Each structure stands twice: as structure tokens, then as C-alpha cells.
Amino acid sequence: MERLRDRTASTWRALAELPVVRRYALLGGVVAGVLGGVAGLIIGLRVYPPTAWFAIIEVGLPAAVVGALLGLLLGAVARETSRRRVGYSSPER
């Protein structure tokens, strides 16, 4: 249990060190990809169970790409909003 807690903490630290735009894109892609994969599994099992694994890829992969693009857009908006609020520009974040 302790190892899992350490791995989780190190993962969150690594994620926090990423620039805000990349962080949003990564999180958007992962969340949308997982949701799309679950939706693909459900659809695949209802339509034709022997090929349900393909439906996971067929729905999950495009969902991940769309999620990453939306995360990229939202990350850019968040970065610009924070720059304007604070009053300075940072080259990395």
C-alpha cells in the first residue's frame, strides 16, 4: 500500500511540473480516451461481442485525440488568463 501511495504522489508531482498547456492536453486526452473506451466497450458488446475489443479502439482513440485538442485549447486559455491576471509573461508556463 505504501508503494502505491509513493507512486501516486510521484505521478502527481511529475504532472504538476509540466507546463499548464501540456498538462491540460494530457489530462484531456486521458480522460476522454478512457470515457471513449468505456463507451466503445459498451457499444461493442451490444452490437457484436466477438469484436468488442476493436470498438474500444475505434471509439476511444478518436475521443482521446479530441480530448487532447480540447485540453490544449483550454490550457492555452488558462495560461493567457493567468498571465493577464498576474501581469507578467512567463516563457514556459
All heavy atoms as an XYZ file, in Angstrom:
696
protein
N       0.819     -1.192      0.000
C       0.000      0.000      0.000
C       0.869      1.264      0.000
O       0.523      2.235     -0.629
C      -0.908     -0.043      1.239
C      -1.918      1.026      1.243
S      -3.084      0.736     -0.075
C      -4.313      1.882      0.331
N       1.984      1.196      0.706
C       2.883      2.340      0.788
C       3.518      2.640     -0.570
O       3.703      3.799     -0.934
C       3.972      2.064      1.841
C       4.793      3.264      2.203
C       3.991      4.320      2.951
O       3.041      3.960      3.661
O       4.315      5.503      2.803
N       3.838      1.585     -1.321
C       4.448      1.777     -2.636
C       3.464      2.452     -3.590
O       3.850      3.298     -4.383
C       4.901      0.440     -3.207
C       6.018     -0.182     -2.394
C       6.331     -1.553     -2.876
N       7.242     -1.448     -4.014
C       7.594     -2.476     -4.760
N       7.095     -3.670     -4.521
N       8.431     -2.312     -5.760
N       2.215      2.064     -3.507
C       1.196      2.672     -4.348
C       1.041      4.155     -4.020
O       0.933      4.999     -4.906
C      -0.145      1.950     -4.183
C      -1.315      2.522     -4.968
C      -1.049      2.422     -6.468
C      -2.586      1.785     -4.612
N       1.064      4.475     -2.734
C       0.961      5.863     -2.312
C       2.153      6.678     -2.808
O       1.993      7.821     -3.246
C       0.874      5.918     -0.784
C       0.297      7.204     -0.276
C       0.046      7.177      1.209
N      -0.857      6.075      1.549
C      -0.806      5.388      2.671
N       0.095      5.685      3.580
N      -1.654      4.415      2.915
N       3.349      6.097     -2.759
C       4.540      6.791     -3.253
C       4.480      7.009     -4.759
O       4.837      8.076     -5.256
C       5.799      6.000     -2.905
C       6.089      5.992     -1.415
O       5.553      6.866     -0.707
O       6.844      5.105     -0.973
N       4.021      5.988     -5.484
C       3.916      6.122     -6.934
C       2.880      7.170     -7.315
O       3.075      7.943     -8.242
C       3.545      4.786     -7.566
C       4.667      3.800     -7.572
C       4.242      2.526     -8.237
N       5.254      1.501     -8.083
C       5.089      0.248     -8.392
N       3.923     -0.159     -8.872
N       6.057     -0.613     -8.230
N       1.770      7.186     -6.599
C       0.726      8.164     -6.877
C       1.240      9.572     -6.615
O       1.021     10.486     -7.422
C      -0.517      7.882     -6.016
O      -0.953      6.556     -6.260
C      -1.633      8.843     -6.340
N       1.931      9.758     -5.516
C       2.474     11.079     -5.183
C       3.496     11.525     -6.216
O       3.500     12.689     -6.643
C       3.088     11.057     -3.796
N       4.361     10.612     -6.656
C       5.367     10.994     -7.655
C       4.724     11.287     -9.006
O       5.186     12.162     -9.739
C       6.429      9.905     -7.788
O       5.866      8.725     -8.311
N       3.642     10.592     -9.335
C       2.933     10.870    -10.582
C       2.305     12.260    -10.554
O       2.406     13.019    -11.517
C       1.844      9.808    -10.834
O       2.463      8.521    -10.892
C       1.102     10.072    -12.117
N       1.669     12.609     -9.436
C       1.059     13.935     -9.320
C       2.124     15.031     -9.326
O       1.910     16.105     -9.879
C       0.199     14.041     -8.068
C      -1.121     13.365     -8.227
C      -1.552     12.261     -7.565
C      -2.178     13.725     -9.119
N      -2.804     11.917     -7.986
C      -3.217     12.797     -8.944
C      -2.340     14.730    -10.049
C      -4.398     12.852     -9.665
C      -3.525     14.788    -10.770
C      -4.535     13.856    -10.569
N       3.284     14.768     -8.718
C       4.365     15.757     -8.741
C       4.877     15.967    -10.158
O       5.112     17.099    -10.584
C       5.514     15.314     -7.842
C       5.456     15.907     -6.455
C       6.732     15.567     -5.732
N       6.905     14.124     -5.800
C       6.862     13.283     -4.783
N       6.742     13.709     -3.601
N       6.979     11.997     -4.920
N       5.051     14.876    -10.898
C       5.523     14.980    -12.285
C       4.506     15.723    -13.143
O       4.878     16.525    -14.003
C       5.793     13.592    -12.857
N       3.243     15.468    -12.898
C       2.190     16.163    -13.641
C       2.170     17.653    -13.304
O       1.975     18.490    -14.174
C       0.834     15.526    -13.329
C      -0.345     15.965    -14.165
C      -0.111     15.646    -15.635
C      -1.611     15.290    -13.689
N       2.405     17.982    -12.055
C       2.405     19.387    -11.631
C       3.592     20.149    -12.210
O       3.522     21.369    -12.377
C       2.420     19.477    -10.115
N       4.668     19.446    -12.549
C       5.849     20.106    -13.095
C       5.725     20.413    -14.581
O       6.489     21.193    -15.119
C       7.088     19.245    -12.851
C       7.468     19.161    -11.387
C       8.608     18.195    -11.141
O       9.131     17.608    -12.110
O       8.964     18.012     -9.967
N       4.747     19.812    -15.247
C       4.543     20.087    -16.667
C       3.998     21.499    -16.862
O       3.279     22.012    -16.010
C       3.537     19.097    -17.258
C       3.987     17.674    -17.486
C       2.818     16.831    -17.961
C       5.107     17.618    -18.501
N       4.313     22.110    -17.999
C       3.681     23.392    -18.315
C       2.168     23.215    -18.397
O       1.672     22.141    -18.748
C       4.272     23.755    -19.680
C       5.536     22.976    -19.769
C       5.311     21.734    -18.987
N       1.443     24.259    -18.107
C      -0.011     24.171    -17.967
C      -0.691     23.685    -19.242
O      -1.637     22.899    -19.182
C      -0.595     25.509    -17.472
C      -0.519     26.580    -18.520
C      -2.009     25.330    -16.999
N      -0.217     24.096    -20.408
C      -0.852     23.686    -21.659
C      -0.682     22.186    -21.879
O      -1.627     21.484    -22.228
C      -0.276     24.489    -22.849
C      -0.866     24.022    -24.153
C      -0.531     25.970    -22.655
N       0.513     21.681    -21.659
C       0.751     20.237    -21.813
C      -0.028     19.432    -20.786
O      -0.533     18.356    -21.082
C       2.234     19.932    -21.674
C       3.045     20.416    -22.830
C       4.479     20.002    -22.690
N       5.294     20.706    -23.656
C       6.567     20.944    -23.492
N       7.184     20.526    -22.421
N       7.232     21.597    -24.413
N      -0.110     19.951    -19.565
C      -0.847     19.260    -18.509
C      -2.319     19.118    -18.863
O      -2.902     18.049    -18.747
C      -0.693     20.022    -17.192
C      -1.308     19.343    -16.016
C      -1.109     20.108    -14.721
N       0.014     21.033    -14.765
C       0.024     22.230    -14.201
N      -1.034     22.663    -13.544
N       1.069     23.010    -14.278
N      -2.928     20.205    -19.330
C      -4.337     20.155    -19.727
C      -4.542     19.216    -20.911
O      -5.524     18.480    -20.969
C      -4.841     21.559    -20.077
C      -5.290     22.385    -18.902
C      -4.461     22.603    -17.807
C      -6.537     22.970    -18.887
C      -4.874     23.371    -16.740
C      -6.957     23.743    -17.824
C      -6.114     23.936    -16.750
O      -6.534     24.695    -15.697
N      -3.638     19.251    -21.889
C      -3.763     18.375    -23.053
C      -3.643     16.911    -22.650
O      -4.411     16.065    -23.110
C      -2.704     18.732    -24.093
N      -2.703     16.610    -21.778
C      -2.528     15.231    -21.314
C      -3.741     14.747    -20.534
O      -4.269     13.662    -20.799
C      -1.270     15.129    -20.442
C      -0.956     13.758    -19.875
C      -0.593     12.788    -20.987
C       0.167     13.855    -18.865
N      -4.196     15.551    -19.603
C      -5.365     15.153    -18.812
C      -6.622     15.050    -19.679
O      -7.409     14.112    -19.522
C      -5.597     16.147    -17.678
C      -4.594     16.075    -16.532
C      -4.839     17.196    -15.533
C      -4.643     14.739    -15.846
N      -6.811     15.965    -20.605
C      -7.964     15.907    -21.502
C      -7.936     14.662    -22.367
O      -8.962     13.992    -22.557
N      -6.772     14.315    -22.887
C      -6.647     13.121    -23.711
C      -6.887     11.840    -22.941
O      -7.575     10.929    -23.420
N      -6.358     11.771    -21.733
C      -6.529     10.557    -20.923
C      -7.991     10.389    -20.498
O      -8.568      9.306    -20.642
C      -5.595     10.589    -19.691
C      -5.951      9.497    -18.703
C      -4.148     10.443    -20.129
N      -8.586     11.453    -19.997
C      -9.974     11.355    -19.527
C     -10.918     11.025    -20.677
O     -11.747     10.114    -20.580
C     -10.405     12.651    -18.803
C     -11.898     12.668    -18.542
C      -9.642     12.798    -17.496
N     -10.788     11.746    -21.784
C     -11.668     11.486    -22.924
C     -11.401     10.116    -23.527
O     -12.334      9.427    -23.960
C     -11.495     12.574    -23.984
N     -10.145      9.678    -23.552
C      -9.821      8.358    -24.085
C     -10.407      7.233    -23.254
O     -10.936      6.252    -23.792
N     -10.337      7.373    -21.940
C     -10.921      6.349    -21.068
C     -12.442      6.325    -21.218
O     -13.040      5.239    -21.346
C     -10.511      6.590    -19.595
C     -11.327      5.731    -18.645
C      -9.030      6.303    -19.411
N     -13.061      7.485    -21.212
C     -14.515      7.522    -21.388
C     -14.930      6.978    -22.751
O     -15.923      6.246    -22.867
C     -15.037      8.945    -21.204
C     -14.955      9.503    -19.788
C     -15.387     10.960    -19.765
C     -15.773      8.681    -18.830
N     -14.180      7.321    -23.791
C     -14.468      6.798    -25.119
C     -14.260      5.295    -25.197
O     -15.018      4.585    -25.864
N     -13.242      4.789    -24.509
C     -13.008      3.347    -24.481
C     -14.127      2.592    -23.786
O     -14.557      1.534    -24.241
N     -14.605      3.140    -22.697
C     -15.731      2.510    -21.986
C     -16.978      2.544    -22.862
O     -17.702      1.542    -22.963
C     -15.978      3.202    -20.626
C     -17.277      2.741    -19.999
C     -14.815      2.950    -19.689
N     -17.227      3.667    -23.508
C     -18.381      3.753    -24.408
C     -18.238      2.769    -25.564
O     -19.201      2.096    -25.952
C     -18.527      5.175    -24.942
N     -17.024      2.651    -26.113
C     -16.784      1.693    -27.186
C     -16.992      0.263    -26.736
O     -17.524     -0.572    -27.488
N     -16.592     -0.050    -25.515
C     -16.804     -1.401    -24.984
C     -18.295     -1.707    -24.870
O     -18.752     -2.775    -25.280
C     -16.130     -1.546    -23.619
C     -16.343     -2.881    -22.909
C     -15.714     -4.009    -23.706
C     -15.777     -2.819    -21.505
N     -19.035     -0.768    -24.326
C     -20.485     -0.974    -24.172
C     -21.153     -1.128    -25.533
O     -21.955     -2.040    -25.741
C     -21.100      0.184    -23.360
C     -20.602      0.139    -21.929
C     -22.622      0.127    -23.405
C     -20.917      1.370    -21.118
N     -20.798     -0.255    -26.470
C     -21.380     -0.338    -27.811
C     -20.984     -1.655    -28.475
O     -21.819     -2.344    -29.077
C     -20.940      0.866    -28.665
C     -21.569      2.146    -28.127
C     -21.291      0.660    -30.133
C     -20.977      3.413    -28.717
N     -19.712     -2.011    -28.375
C     -19.231     -3.240    -28.996
C     -19.884     -4.485    -28.426
O     -20.197     -5.427    -29.159
N     -20.093     -4.522    -27.122
C     -20.738     -5.684    -26.511
C     -22.201     -5.789    -26.909
O     -22.741     -6.888    -27.023
C     -20.608     -5.622    -24.989
C     -19.210     -5.896    -24.441
C     -19.181     -5.656    -22.941
C     -18.755     -7.307    -24.775
N     -22.838     -4.678    -27.139
C     -24.251     -4.712    -27.536
C     -24.414     -5.067    -29.011
O     -25.382     -5.714    -29.385
C     -24.901     -3.366    -27.258
C     -24.947     -3.095    -25.757
C     -25.989     -2.170    -25.393
N     -27.281     -2.769    -25.756
C     -28.429     -2.201    -25.549
N     -28.467     -1.023    -24.991
N     -29.553     -2.781    -25.895
N     -23.486     -4.612    -29.856
C     -23.622     -4.833    -31.291
C     -23.129     -6.218    -31.698
O     -23.863     -6.994    -32.304
C     -22.877     -3.735    -32.084
C     -22.882     -4.036    -33.569
C     -23.501     -2.385    -31.822
N     -21.862     -6.533    -31.391
C     -21.285     -7.820    -31.786
C     -20.132     -8.148    -30.836
O     -18.999     -7.691    -31.034
C     -20.808     -7.761    -33.239
C     -20.427     -9.101    -33.810
C     -21.371    -10.121    -33.945
C     -19.131     -9.345    -34.221
C     -21.032    -11.339    -34.475
C     -18.773    -10.568    -34.766
C     -19.734    -11.565    -34.883
O     -19.389    -12.783    -35.404
N     -20.404     -8.923    -29.787
C     -19.408     -9.164    -28.732
C     -18.046     -9.691    -29.178
O     -17.033     -9.300    -28.582
C     -20.115    -10.159    -27.813
C     -21.557     -9.887    -28.008
C     -21.700     -9.515    -29.452
N     -17.927    -10.539    -30.190
C     -16.579    -11.014    -30.545
C     -15.620     -9.910    -31.003
O     -14.407    -10.077    -30.928
C     -16.835    -12.012    -31.678
C     -18.207    -12.506    -31.441
C     -18.952    -11.312    -30.903
N     -16.146     -8.797    -31.477
C     -15.267     -7.711    -31.921
C     -15.369     -6.483    -31.018
O     -15.041     -5.371    -31.443
C     -15.590     -7.315    -33.372
O     -16.953     -6.885    -33.435
C     -15.362     -8.467    -34.326
N     -15.777     -6.670    -29.789
C     -15.921     -5.537    -28.864
C     -14.580     -4.860    -28.583
O     -14.529     -3.647    -28.374
C     -16.564     -5.999    -27.564
N     -13.493     -5.625    -28.607
C     -12.178     -5.030    -28.342
C     -11.830     -3.982    -29.401
O     -11.182     -2.982    -29.112
C     -11.100     -6.115    -28.300
C     -10.928     -6.813    -29.621
C     -11.593     -7.923    -30.053
C     -10.063     -6.418    -30.686
N     -11.194     -8.241    -31.327
C     -10.245     -7.330    -31.740
C      -9.157     -5.385    -30.851
C      -9.562     -7.256    -32.932
C      -8.468     -5.301    -32.046
C      -8.673     -6.237    -33.075
N     -12.270     -4.211    -30.652
C     -11.987     -3.250    -31.709
C     -12.798     -1.971    -31.520
O     -12.326     -0.877    -31.839
C     -12.264     -3.864    -33.082
C     -11.841     -2.980    -34.210
C     -10.500     -2.794    -34.506
C     -12.775     -2.296    -34.965
C     -10.106     -1.964    -35.539
C     -12.391     -1.463    -36.001
C     -11.047     -1.305    -36.291
N     -13.999     -2.102    -31.003
C     -14.831     -0.919    -30.760
C     -14.201     -0.023    -29.696
O     -14.365      1.198    -29.741
C     -16.235     -1.340    -30.353
N     -13.479     -0.613    -28.762
C     -12.780      0.185    -27.744
C     -11.772      1.113    -28.426
O     -11.709      2.311    -28.135
C     -12.079     -0.730    -26.719
C     -13.106     -1.530    -25.938
C     -11.182      0.082    -25.798
C     -12.492     -2.602    -25.059
N     -11.007      0.551    -29.356
C     -10.013      1.349    -30.079
C     -10.702      2.332    -31.025
O     -10.310      3.493    -31.123
C      -9.064      0.422    -30.859
C      -8.287     -0.465    -29.882
C      -8.103      1.212    -31.732
C      -7.555     -1.604    -30.533
N     -11.735      1.835    -31.706
C     -12.415      2.632    -32.720
C     -13.099      3.875    -32.133
O     -13.193      4.905    -32.793
C     -13.454      1.752    -33.413
C     -14.037      2.315    -34.656
C     -14.943      1.309    -35.352
O     -15.399      0.366    -34.709
O     -15.190      1.505    -36.545
N     -13.562      3.790    -30.910
C     -14.211      4.934    -30.279
C     -13.249      5.661    -29.338
O     -13.231      6.891    -29.278
C     -15.482      4.489    -29.517
C     -16.117      5.655    -28.790
C     -16.473      3.848    -30.471
N     -12.425      4.926    -28.623
C     -11.543      5.522    -27.623
C     -10.422      6.371    -28.186
O     -10.096      7.427    -27.645
N      -9.820      5.928    -29.282
C      -8.697      6.674    -29.856
C      -9.120      8.045    -30.396
O      -8.485      9.053    -30.060
C      -8.011      5.837    -30.937
C      -6.688      6.361    -31.451
C      -5.684      6.486    -30.313
C      -6.149      5.436    -32.519
N     -10.183      8.127    -31.207
C     -10.612      9.467    -31.623
C     -11.061     10.345    -30.454
O     -10.835     11.557    -30.460
C     -11.786      9.197    -32.571
C     -11.594      7.808    -33.043
C     -10.942      7.082    -31.917
N     -11.667      9.733    -29.446
C     -12.073     10.510    -28.274
C     -10.847     11.074    -27.556
O     -10.868     12.214    -27.084
C     -12.895      9.644    -27.324
N      -9.772     10.296    -27.489
C      -8.547     10.771    -26.850
C      -7.939     11.935    -27.621
O      -7.461     12.907    -27.024
C      -7.545      9.627    -26.725
N      -7.962     11.857    -28.931
C      -7.412     12.944    -29.755
C      -8.233     14.217    -29.567
O      -7.682     15.305    -29.371
C      -7.359     12.521    -31.241
C      -7.012     13.700    -32.132
C      -6.358     11.402    -31.433
N      -9.550     14.085    -29.607
C     -10.417     15.251    -29.414
C     -10.232     15.824    -28.006
O     -10.158     17.044    -27.826
C     -11.896     14.888    -29.682
C     -12.828     15.996    -29.233
C     -12.095     14.579    -31.148
N     -10.132     14.957    -27.009
C      -9.909     15.412    -25.637
C      -8.584     16.143    -25.486
O      -8.497     17.155    -24.784
N      -7.544     15.636    -26.145
C      -6.241     16.304    -26.081
C      -6.292     17.672    -26.752
O      -5.714     18.638    -26.251
C      -5.179     15.429    -26.722
N      -6.988     17.759    -27.876
C      -7.109     19.051    -28.550
C      -7.915     20.053    -27.719
O      -7.541     21.230    -27.630
C      -7.743     18.871    -29.926
C      -6.877     18.153    -30.963
C      -7.662     17.918    -32.240
C      -5.617     18.939    -31.236
N      -8.996     19.589    -27.109
C      -9.764     20.480    -26.231
C      -8.942     20.886    -25.009
O      -8.996     22.037    -24.569
C     -11.063     19.811    -25.797
C     -12.155     19.734    -26.852
C     -13.342     18.924    -26.332
C     -12.600     21.119    -27.252
N      -8.187     19.949    -24.452
C      -7.315     20.269    -23.332
C      -6.243     21.269    -23.715
O      -5.901     22.170    -22.943
N      -5.722     21.127    -24.927
C      -4.730     22.075    -25.429
C      -5.312     23.478    -25.520
O      -4.697     24.455    -25.085
C      -4.246     21.609    -26.800
C      -3.048     22.301    -27.409
C      -1.796     21.942    -26.624
C      -2.902     21.874    -28.855
N      -6.513     23.565    -26.050
C      -7.189     24.861    -26.163
C      -7.476     25.459    -24.788
O      -7.193     26.636    -24.535
C      -8.488     24.696    -26.950
C      -9.339     25.944    -27.120
C      -8.616     26.959    -27.987
C     -10.674     25.585    -27.729
N      -8.017     24.648    -23.880
C      -8.317     25.145    -22.536
C      -7.051     25.502    -21.760
O      -7.038     26.467    -20.994
C      -9.128     24.113    -21.759
C     -10.557     23.910    -22.246
C     -11.213     22.773    -21.481
C     -11.351     25.176    -22.101
N      -5.994     24.755    -21.972
C      -4.719     25.075    -21.327
C      -4.159     26.400    -21.807
O      -3.615     27.180    -21.021
N      -4.282     26.657    -23.108
C      -3.816     27.942    -23.641
C      -4.633     29.094    -23.079
O      -4.089     30.147    -22.725
C      -3.894     27.924    -25.167
N      -5.940     28.896    -22.964
C      -6.801     29.935    -22.379
C      -6.439     30.157    -20.915
O      -6.345     31.301    -20.451
C      -8.292     29.556    -22.539
C      -9.186     30.456    -21.704
C      -8.690     29.607    -23.997
N      -6.213     29.072    -20.170
C      -5.845     29.198    -18.753
C      -4.511     29.908    -18.583
O      -4.352     30.748    -17.688
C      -5.789     27.817    -18.108
N      -3.555     29.601    -19.468
C      -2.247     30.252    -19.379
C      -2.370     31.742    -19.659
O      -1.809     32.574    -18.932
C      -1.274     29.617    -20.357
C       0.116     30.231    -20.280
C       1.027     29.685    -21.313
N       0.494     30.025    -22.624
C       0.879     29.460    -23.745
N       1.782     28.506    -23.715
N       0.369     29.828    -24.894
N      -3.104     32.109    -20.690
C      -3.260     33.521    -21.020
C      -4.046     34.267    -19.949
O      -3.744     35.414    -19.639
C      -3.932     33.672    -22.384
C      -3.071     33.217    -23.532
C      -1.728     33.925    -23.580
O      -1.686     35.161    -23.420
O      -0.713     33.229    -23.760
N      -5.031     33.608    -19.377
C      -5.812     34.241    -18.310
C      -4.937     34.506    -17.086
O      -5.004     35.582    -16.497
C      -6.999     33.346    -17.919
O      -7.790     33.116    -19.080
C      -7.846     33.984    -16.842
N      -4.103     33.532    -16.730
C      -3.245     33.726    -15.560
C      -2.182     34.777    -15.834
O      -1.808     35.534    -14.953
C      -2.604     32.415    -15.127
O      -1.668     31.976    -16.081
N      -1.697     34.865    -17.048
C      -0.709     35.896    -17.392
C      -1.312     37.288    -17.267
O      -0.681     38.204    -16.755
C      -0.212     35.712    -18.822
C       0.808     34.653    -18.988
C       1.276     34.623    -20.407
N       2.252     33.568    -20.613
C       2.779     33.272    -21.768
N       2.426     33.948    -22.839
N       3.649     32.305    -21.876
N      -2.503     37.432    -17.738
C      -3.145     38.749    -17.671
C      -3.516     39.122    -16.253
O      -3.455     40.281    -15.874
C      -4.371     38.777    -18.568
C      -3.996     38.764    -20.010
C      -5.166     38.947    -20.907
N      -4.693     38.884    -22.290
C      -5.442     38.517    -23.295
N      -6.700     38.191    -23.092
N      -4.946     38.496    -24.508
N      -3.923     38.135    -15.466
C      -4.321     38.418    -14.091
C      -3.112     38.803    -13.254
O      -3.155     39.734    -12.462
C      -5.000     37.192    -13.483
C      -5.623     37.476    -12.149
C      -6.396     36.327    -11.564
N      -6.853     35.349    -12.519
C      -6.805     34.039    -12.332
N      -6.322     33.554    -11.227
N      -7.231     33.204    -13.248
N      -2.002     38.091    -13.439
C      -0.811     38.362    -12.646
C      -0.056     39.572    -13.196
O       0.562     40.316    -12.459
C       0.101     37.109    -12.597
C       1.408     37.396    -11.913
C      -0.623     35.957    -11.918
N      -0.094     39.761    -14.513
C       0.533     40.933    -15.087
C       1.943     40.703    -15.601
O       2.698     41.635    -15.787
N       2.324     39.481    -15.858
C       3.629     39.207    -16.423
C       3.501     38.043    -17.395
O       2.522     37.338    -17.433
C       4.661     38.865    -15.345
C       4.473     37.501    -14.726
C       5.177     36.404    -15.201
C       3.591     37.311    -13.667
C       4.995     35.153    -14.644
C       3.412     36.068    -13.105
C       4.120     35.001    -13.591
O       3.955     33.773    -13.041
N       4.557     37.867    -18.219
C       4.550     36.742    -19.137
C       5.730     35.850    -18.826
O       6.850     36.303    -18.655
C       4.603     37.212    -20.576
O       5.832     37.864    -20.838
N       5.450     34.576    -18.746
C       6.460     33.567    -18.493
C       6.670     32.759    -19.768
O       5.697     32.342    -20.382
C       6.015     32.655    -17.350
O       6.909     31.590    -17.211
N       7.899     32.543    -20.206
C       8.105     31.854    -21.478
C       7.660     30.381    -21.438
O       7.202     29.864    -22.427
C       9.610     31.946    -21.706
C      10.185     32.169    -20.357
C       9.143     32.928    -19.569
N       7.789     29.718    -20.316
C       7.478     28.293    -20.229
C       6.058     28.035    -19.833
O       5.418     27.132    -20.336
C       8.439     27.624    -19.229
C       8.340     26.123    -19.182
C       8.777     25.439    -20.459
O       9.605     26.007    -21.175
O       8.289     24.341    -20.749
N       5.518     28.713    -18.879
C       4.192     28.427    -18.362
C       3.311     29.535    -18.727
O       2.416     29.984    -18.701
C       4.219     28.225    -16.865
C       5.019     26.991    -16.531
C       5.073     26.776    -15.048
N       5.962     25.690    -14.799
C       5.683     24.657    -14.061
N       4.551     24.541    -13.491
N       6.560     23.717    -13.863
